[in-house]
Amino acid sequence: MRLRSLAAAAAAGVLALTLGTAGSTSAAAGDDPALPGLPALPTIPGLPIPPLPTDLLVPRFTGAAVTPQPLDAPPVPQNPFLAPNGRSSMHNDAYSTDAYAVSGPTGRGLMMRTASYGIRECATVAFDSRDRIVGLCGGLEGFTLMVIDPVTLRAISQLQLSKRDLASGANPLTDICGGTYFFLDGDDRAFATTTDAAIAEVSVTAAGGLVKGRRWPLASYLPEDDCLVATGVDWSGRLWWFSQQGTVGTLDRATGAVRTLRLPAGEGIYNSVSTDETGGVYFVSTHQTYRLDAAADGTPGITWAIPYDRGTRKKPGMLSQGSGTSPTLIGEKWIVVADNAEPRSHVIVYDRRTGVPAGQREHCSIPVLADGASTTENSLVAAGNSVIIENNYGYAGVQSTLLGRSTTPGVSRVMIEDDGCHVAWTNPTVAPTSVPKASLGNGLVYVYSKPPGNLLDAWYVTAIDIRTGQTRWSRLTGTGIQWNNHYAAIYLGPDGSLYVATIVGLIRLADS
């Protein structure tokens, strides 16, 4: 019973983390009749993420350090209107590869540093020309752009871009309107969507300050109850934006001209966008995979659209009934997504090249992960001639990983061959929502894992060998709800340090 009481105390922070406000000590959990007498879990900006005594009751490190084995991969061209590849956005580059050329942590003498920013999660991160972290961080108060020292994790500056409308009834833990995605260009300018359906430009100064630039209101182009979800930039410098209810638009930043396209009724957009050097803009709606191209005046047009199996329900772990992936581009040929089929989701590979006849674009479709319990709300990782997918089935919110609960296991690698594709391996790691990242420099893919059955709710950074599927090592970050990443991505910095956000702050992990 001692173990259970410790776990209950760790879980007491649920109320504080979901009802507290950034910049203040959390309200006492004992104020809630459902949690009588349990202490609050303080999350104080400027201090480390609070550890718990229960950290001492679980393994701190398992496995062993590895020797880097670089992995070859097709080159990713540099979009001239984005920051250098690996630095520009949640999914690293215009192709949304989620892969880095740099070698990440190998497990040798791992050193961890953390910082708390209050009740605020920096889900999307980029790196500016001085290697500083630029994060778009969401809390109950809204969305704030932050510049963060990459070593100390100290907040250098911050600027609130938009506020949440809590009166709307939207769940702030699942609401992706106006604060999930942004991109950084080569001049250290961030372009982000806002909760009032605008796109905001913010410049990062040499000293690390944040300066508001232009702002383009787009609410007049949307239904009253719609919102912006994502934004991106094509190879011509044209800015694209996407709304949750299926409006796609372009913005000429020089003239302010806006052109729009409306998807078929009932189709929504919940994920990000990829672009390539041929002018294509790729995204996945709740029904179809798309390539769009812009006319000379910027008007978006559908070049092709391919329906996929969206299943019969919104699976637990998903934000919508449909694909949870931003499209992953590989080389000059492939675009890869996952569907929402039953009994298992499929990885689908299409030929994206121009001139491919209609009906012949699908190269292969293969079922993955657990039978009757498979889905992913995160983009697929490009790793050489393959993609890696993690299973998010069963994650319905932070309560899904409390008191020993966790989600359905499974991380799989799908090989893409000339004559089709096959599953190379499936690793049993449980990674509830981690947005995995690959290090081509050492041959590892990193996930953020939570083993089931441990009442202390231990969270780990786990490194898996891309070639073999073997778990090489796992490093504890901490026990308790404050270590939950809640859909935030893993990132590798320019020096190979690994970062992952939690619902209260940021973690840095690096070899010593």
C-alpha positions as a printed Julia matrix, in Angstrom:
512×3 Matrix{Float64}:
   0.0    0.0     0.0
   2.99   2.32    0.44
   3.63   2.18   -3.31
   0.01   2.97   -4.11
  -0.06   5.93   -1.72
   3.1    7.35   -3.28
   1.58   6.97   -6.72
  -1.61   8.68   -5.6
   0.38  11.58   -4.24
   2.22  11.9    -7.55
  -1.09  11.91   -9.41
  -2.41  14.68   -7.2
  -0.94  17.23   -9.56
  -3.66  16.51  -12.14
  -5.9   19.27  -10.84
  -3.02  21.7   -10.46
  -1.78  21.06  -13.98
  -5.17  21.29  -15.64
  -6.67  24.14  -13.65
  -3.63  26.13  -12.55
  -2.23  29.15  -14.37
   1.26  29.77  -15.69
   3.42  31.89  -13.46
   1.8   30.87  -10.19
   2.16  28.07   -7.7
  -0.5   25.44   -8.37
  -3.69  25.33   -6.35
  -3.83  22.67   -3.66
  -5.25  19.4    -4.89
  -7.06  19.14   -1.59
  -9.39  21.89   -2.84
 -10.97  19.28   -5.1
 -13.35  16.88   -3.31
 -12.22  14.06   -5.63
  -8.69  14.36   -4.26
  -9.17  15.05   -0.53
  -6.07  15.86    1.43
  -3.57  15.28   -1.38
  -0.79  17.84   -1.69
  -0.34  20.15   -4.66
   2.51  19.63   -7.1
   4.26  23.01   -7.47
   5.47  23.99  -10.93
   7.31  27.25  -10.56
   8.7   29.04  -13.62
  12.46  29.4   -13.51
  13.04  26.26  -11.44
  13.65  22.69  -12.64
  10.68  20.43  -13.29
   9.94  19.12   -9.78
  11.22  15.58   -9.18
   9.57  13.19   -6.75
  11.04  10.81   -4.16
   9.51   7.98   -6.2
  12.19   8.57   -8.86
  14.47   6.49   -6.63
  12.16   3.47   -6.87
  12.47   2.88  -10.62
  15.48   2.17  -12.87
  17.35   5.32  -13.83
  19.09   3.83  -16.85
  18.8    0.52  -18.67
  20.78  -0.78  -21.64
  24.18   0.45  -22.74
  25.77   3.23  -24.74
  26.17   2.63  -28.47
  28.78   3.37  -31.06
  27.29   5.59  -33.8
  26.41   3.76  -37.0
  25.32   6.45  -39.49
  22.36   5.66  -41.72
  22.27   6.67  -45.38
  19.18   8.53  -46.54
  18.01  10.37  -49.64
  18.96  14.07  -49.51
  16.36  16.62  -48.42
  16.55  19.81  -50.51
  16.61  23.09  -48.61
  13.5   25.21  -48.99
  15.01  28.7   -49.49
  12.3   30.29  -47.37
  12.85  28.12  -44.3
  15.57  27.99  -41.69
  18.19  25.28  -42.45
  16.94  21.7   -42.4
  16.63  20.39  -38.86
  15.95  23.86  -37.45
  12.75  25.18  -39.02
   9.68  23.46  -37.57
   8.14  20.59  -35.61
   8.9   18.11  -38.37
  12.41  19.45  -39.12
  12.23  20.44  -42.8
   9.98  20.99  -45.81
   9.74  17.23  -46.37
   8.58  16.62  -42.75
  11.18  13.87  -42.39
  11.51  14.06  -38.59
  15.13  13.01  -39.15
  18.4   14.75  -38.34
  21.82  14.5   -39.93
  23.43  15.17  -36.54
  24.25  12.39  -34.09
  22.02  12.54  -31.03
  22.75  11.1   -27.58
  24.42   7.69  -27.67
  23.74   6.89  -24.0
  27.26   7.63  -22.78
  27.23   9.34  -19.38
  23.87  10.98  -20.06
  23.34  14.33  -18.37
  19.86  15.78  -17.92
  18.73  19.34  -17.26
  15.16  20.57  -16.94
  13.3   23.86  -16.63
   9.73  24.62  -15.65
   7.75  27.35  -17.41
   4.61  26.99  -15.32
   1.62  25.26  -16.86
   2.98  25.63  -20.36
   4.12  23.13  -23.01
   6.47  24.08  -25.85
   5.15  21.54  -28.34
   6.75  23.11  -31.44
  10.4   24.07  -31.39
  12.87  25.52  -33.91
  16.49  26.68  -33.62
  17.61  30.15  -34.72
  20.87  31.15  -36.42
  22.57  31.41  -33.01
  21.44  27.89  -31.99
  18.89  29.21  -29.48
  15.59  27.42  -29.03
  12.51  29.22  -30.38
   9.4   27.55  -29.0
   5.68  28.07  -29.44
   4.38  27.22  -25.99
   0.75  26.66  -25.04
  -0.86  27.05  -21.63
  -4.28  27.81  -20.25
  -3.62  31.5   -20.83
  -2.93  31.03  -24.55
   0.11  30.68  -26.77
   3.46  32.32  -26.13
   6.56  32.46  -28.31
   9.7   31.93  -26.23
  13.43  32.2   -26.89
  15.27  29.7   -24.68
  18.95  29.16  -23.95
  19.77  25.71  -25.41
  22.05  24.69  -22.52
  20.59  26.24  -19.37
  16.99  26.19  -20.7
  16.59  29.67  -19.24
  13.84  31.71  -20.9
  15.6   34.64  -22.57
  12.44  36.37  -23.77
   8.78  35.66  -24.37
   5.89  37.22  -26.21
   2.26  36.17  -25.97
   0.79  35.8   -29.46
  -2.81  34.95  -28.64
  -5.16  34.09  -25.81
  -7.47  31.15  -25.32
 -11.2   31.59  -25.07
 -11.85  29.3   -22.12
 -15.52  30.26  -22.21
 -15.84  28.4   -25.51
 -15.76  25.09  -23.68
 -12.88  23.7   -25.77
 -10.55  21.38  -23.88
  -7.18  23.19  -23.71
  -5.38  19.84  -23.62
  -6.77  18.79  -27.02
  -7.56  22.1   -28.71
  -5.06  22.62  -31.56
  -6.56  25.85  -32.89
  -4.05  28.62  -33.48
  -1.05  27.45  -31.52
   0.28  24.08  -32.58
   2.44  24.82  -35.61
   4.78  27.58  -36.72
   7.84  27.82  -38.93
  11.08  29.77  -38.72
  12.8   31.23  -41.77
  16.47  31.84  -42.48
  16.25  35.42  -41.17
  15.09  34.26  -37.71
  11.51  35.28  -38.36
   8.75  33.09  -36.95
   5.35  32.78  -38.65
   2.62  31.39  -36.42
  -1.13  30.96  -36.46
  -3.13  32.59  -33.67
  -6.37  31.79  -31.88
  -8.12  34.76  -33.53
  -7.41  33.33  -37.01
  -4.44  35.47  -37.95
  -0.87  34.77  -38.96
   1.7   36.65  -36.89
   5.27  37.44  -37.87
   7.79  37.78  -35.03
  11.52  38.46  -35.39
  14.17  37.08  -33.06
  16.83  39.74  -32.49
  20.57  39.2   -32.14
  20.23  39.65  -28.38
  17.41  37.11  -28.18
  14.52  39.53  -27.97
  11.21  39.13  -29.77
   9.81  41.9   -31.97
   6.33  41.87  -33.42
   6.22  42.26  -37.18
   3.37  42.07  -39.62
   0.05  40.43  -38.82
  -2.43  39.14  -41.38
  -6.04  38.64  -40.15
  -7.79  35.78  -41.94
 -11.01  35.33  -39.95
 -13.09  36.88  -42.74
 -12.2   33.93  -44.98
 -13.43  31.32  -42.47
 -16.78  30.23  -41.03
 -17.42  31.85  -37.66
 -16.68  28.68  -35.68
 -13.57  27.68  -37.67
  -9.92  28.21  -36.76
  -6.43  28.07  -38.23
  -4.47  24.88  -37.62
  -1.25  25.08  -39.64
   0.87  27.25  -41.87
   3.78  26.6   -44.21
   5.71  28.1   -47.1
   6.31  26.78  -50.61
   9.47  27.02  -52.72
   8.31  30.35  -54.19
   7.95  31.98  -50.78
   4.17  31.88  -50.88
   2.67  31.33  -47.42
  -0.04  28.67  -47.12
  -2.55  28.3   -44.31
  -5.03  25.6   -43.34
  -8.21  25.68  -41.26
  -9.69  22.9   -39.17
 -12.93  22.85  -41.17
 -11.21  22.51  -44.54
 -10.36  25.94  -45.93
  -6.93  26.18  -47.56
  -5.48  29.56  -48.46
  -2.41  31.3   -49.76
  -1.03  34.64  -48.63
   1.25  36.92  -50.6
   3.23  38.53  -47.81
   4.33  41.43  -50.01
   0.85  42.51  -51.14
  -1.4   40.88  -48.56
  -3.4   39.17  -51.33
  -5.29  36.07  -50.15
  -6.66  33.26  -52.31
  -8.67  30.33  -50.95
  -9.9   26.84  -51.72
 -12.66  24.98  -49.9
 -12.39  21.21  -49.47
 -15.49  19.02  -49.92
 -18.05  19.33  -47.14
 -17.18  17.37  -44.02
 -13.42  17.2   -44.58
 -11.27  18.64  -41.83
  -7.55  19.29  -41.34
  -5.76  18.46  -38.09
  -2.11  18.15  -39.09
   0.74  19.99  -40.73
   1.91  20.44  -44.31
   4.89  19.4   -46.46
   6.25  21.02  -49.61
   8.76  20.1   -52.29
  10.91  21.78  -54.91
   8.43  21.05  -57.73
   5.92  23.48  -56.21
   3.78  20.81  -54.58
   2.05  21.38  -51.25
   0.99  18.15  -49.51
  -1.37  17.55  -46.62
  -3.83  14.99  -45.31
  -7.45  15.77  -44.54
  -9.76  13.55  -42.53
 -10.67  11.82  -45.81
  -7.93  12.19  -48.44
  -4.24  12.76  -49.16
  -3.71  15.88  -51.29
  -1.24  17.59  -53.53
  -2.04  21.24  -54.22
  -0.33  23.7   -56.52
  -0.87  27.45  -56.8
  -1.86  29.28  -59.95
   0.08  32.35  -61.05
  -2.17  34.59  -58.93
  -1.75  32.3   -55.9
  -5.1   30.53  -56.12
  -4.74  27.01  -54.66
  -5.72  24.16  -56.96
  -6.07  20.41  -56.36
  -3.5   18.57  -58.46
  -4.58  15.21  -57.1
  -6.5   13.81  -54.13
  -6.53  10.16  -53.06
  -9.11   8.84  -50.58
  -7.92   6.51  -47.81
  -9.71   4.27  -45.3
 -10.69   6.62  -42.49
 -12.3    3.86  -40.44
 -15.61   3.97  -38.64
 -14.7    5.94  -35.53
 -12.28   8.29  -33.9
  -9.95   5.86  -32.19
  -8.7    6.61  -28.65
  -5.48   8.51  -29.17
  -6.73  10.5   -32.17
  -7.87  14.1   -32.49
 -10.15  13.26  -35.42
 -11.59  10.36  -37.39
  -8.93  10.09  -40.03
  -5.2   10.1   -40.49
  -3.12  11.6   -37.69
  -0.04  12.08  -39.86
   1.48  15.03  -41.57
   2.7   13.65  -44.93
   6.31  12.47  -45.02
   8.24  12.96  -48.27
  11.16  10.69  -49.16
  13.53  11.41  -52.03
  12.09  12.59  -55.34
   9.4    9.93  -55.45
   7.53   8.99  -52.31
   4.9   10.48  -50.02
   3.95   8.38  -47.0
   0.95   8.62  -44.64
  -0.99   6.38  -42.26
  -4.73   5.75  -42.43
  -7.34   4.99  -39.72
  -8.44   1.55  -40.92
  -9.71  -1.38  -38.84
  -8.62  -3.77  -37.49
  -5.17  -2.23  -38.08
  -3.96   1.06  -39.44
  -1.94   0.96  -42.67
   1.18   2.74  -43.78
   0.5    3.89  -47.35
   3.19   4.87  -49.82
   2.27   6.94  -52.88
   4.28   8.01  -55.91
   4.09  11.8   -55.82
   5.88  12.51  -59.1
   4.08  14.52  -61.73
   2.77  12.57  -64.69
   1.85   9.41  -62.79
  -1.57   8.27  -64.1
  -4.57   8.56  -61.82
  -5.18   5.29  -60.03
  -1.54   4.26  -60.21
  -0.1    6.44  -57.46
  -0.45   3.92  -54.63
   2.81   1.97  -54.39
   1.94  -0.12  -51.35
  -0.31  -0.29  -48.3
   0.59  -2.48  -45.35
  -1.12  -3.07  -41.96
   0.96  -2.21  -38.91
   0.98  -2.34  -35.11
  -1.54  -4.14  -32.88
  -4.58  -5.91  -34.25
  -7.7   -4.05  -33.1
  -5.63  -1.41  -31.28
  -3.53   0.6   -33.72
  -3.38   4.25  -34.6
  -0.93   7.12  -34.71
  -1.48  10.84  -34.15
   2.13  11.61  -35.06
   4.02  12.01  -38.29
   5.97   9.09  -39.72
   9.76   9.28  -39.41
  11.8    8.99  -42.62
  14.81   6.73  -42.0
  16.65   5.92  -45.2
  14.38   3.84  -47.44
  11.89   3.32  -44.64
   9.48   5.0   -42.23
   8.98   4.47  -38.52
   5.55   4.61  -36.9
   4.62   4.55  -33.21
   1.33   3.36  -31.74
  -0.71   6.0   -29.88
  -3.8    3.84  -29.4
  -5.45   4.4   -26.03
  -4.18   7.89  -25.19
  -7.3    9.89  -24.36
  -5.52  12.52  -22.26
  -3.2   12.78  -19.28
  -5.48  10.51  -17.24
  -4.63   7.64  -19.62
  -1.12   7.38  -18.19
  -1.83   7.76  -14.46
  -1.51   5.19  -11.66
   0.25   2.6   -13.79
  -1.93   2.93  -16.85
  -0.4    3.35  -20.28
  -1.26   2.94  -23.93
  -0.89   0.13  -26.48
   2.72  -0.79  -27.24
   4.37  -0.8   -30.62
   6.97   1.02  -32.71
   7.4   -0.4   -36.24
   9.71   0.12  -39.18
   8.27  -0.25  -42.68
  10.73  -0.79  -45.53
   9.94   0.68  -48.95
  11.16  -1.49  -51.82
  10.85  -1.16  -55.59
   8.14  -3.84  -55.63
   6.25  -2.91  -52.47
   6.87  -2.64  -48.74
   7.12  -4.82  -45.66
   7.36  -4.5   -41.88
  11.0   -4.98  -40.91
  10.45  -5.05  -37.15
   8.07  -4.09  -34.36
   9.5   -3.03  -31.02
   7.3   -3.47  -27.88
   8.1   -0.06  -26.39
   5.08   1.95  -25.2
   5.33   5.54  -26.44
   1.97   7.25  -25.77
   2.4   10.42  -27.9
   6.04  11.19  -28.49
   6.51  12.37  -32.14
   9.66  10.24  -32.59
  12.83  11.56  -34.19
  15.62   9.75  -36.02
  19.32  10.5   -35.85
  20.85   9.59  -39.2
  24.19  10.45  -37.62
  24.11   7.47  -35.25
  21.35   5.16  -36.49
  18.98   5.57  -33.54
  15.34   6.59  -33.36
  14.2    8.24  -30.13
  10.78   7.86  -28.53
   9.39   9.12  -25.23
   8.14   6.07  -23.41
   6.08   5.1   -20.38
   6.12   1.44  -19.38
   2.76   0.12  -18.15
   2.08  -1.49  -14.82
   4.25   0.79  -12.71
   2.13   2.73  -10.24
   4.83   5.38  -10.07
   4.28   6.48  -13.7
   7.88   6.57  -14.88
   8.76   8.35  -18.13
  11.85   7.61  -20.24
  13.73   8.75  -23.3
  14.24   5.5   -25.2
  16.68   4.88  -28.05
  15.91   2.14  -30.59
  18.33   0.81  -33.2
  16.83   1.7   -36.59
  18.43  -1.28  -38.34
  17.48  -4.03  -35.87
  14.58  -2.66  -33.85
  16.42  -3.46  -30.63
  16.02  -1.11  -27.66
  19.54   0.09  -26.96
  18.93   2.19  -23.85
  16.34   4.07  -21.8
  16.99   7.03  -19.5
  14.5    8.05  -16.81
  13.31  11.63  -16.9
  11.07  11.34  -13.85
   7.96   9.92  -12.21
   4.63  11.67  -12.14
   2.29  13.58  -14.39
   4.64  16.54  -14.72
   6.82  14.42  -17.05
   4.02  13.69  -19.54
   4.91  15.14  -22.96
   1.25  15.16  -24.16
   1.92  15.1   -27.95
   5.01  17.32  -27.79
   7.78  16.3   -30.18
  11.33  15.17  -29.53
  14.01  17.43  -31.05
  17.75  17.28  -31.63
  19.66  20.54  -31.39
  22.55  21.53  -33.68
  25.03  20.05  -31.17
  23.13  16.76  -30.9
  21.44  17.46  -27.57
  17.97  15.96  -27.25
  14.98  18.01  -26.11
  11.44  17.06  -25.23
   8.75  19.26  -23.76
   6.41  18.22  -20.98
   3.2   19.83  -19.85
   5.17  22.02  -17.44
   8.51  22.67  -19.09
  11.43  21.34  -21.09
  14.0   18.52  -20.79
  17.52  18.49  -22.23
  19.44  15.21  -22.48
  23.01  14.98  -23.77
  26.05  12.73  -23.63
  28.6   13.89  -21.11
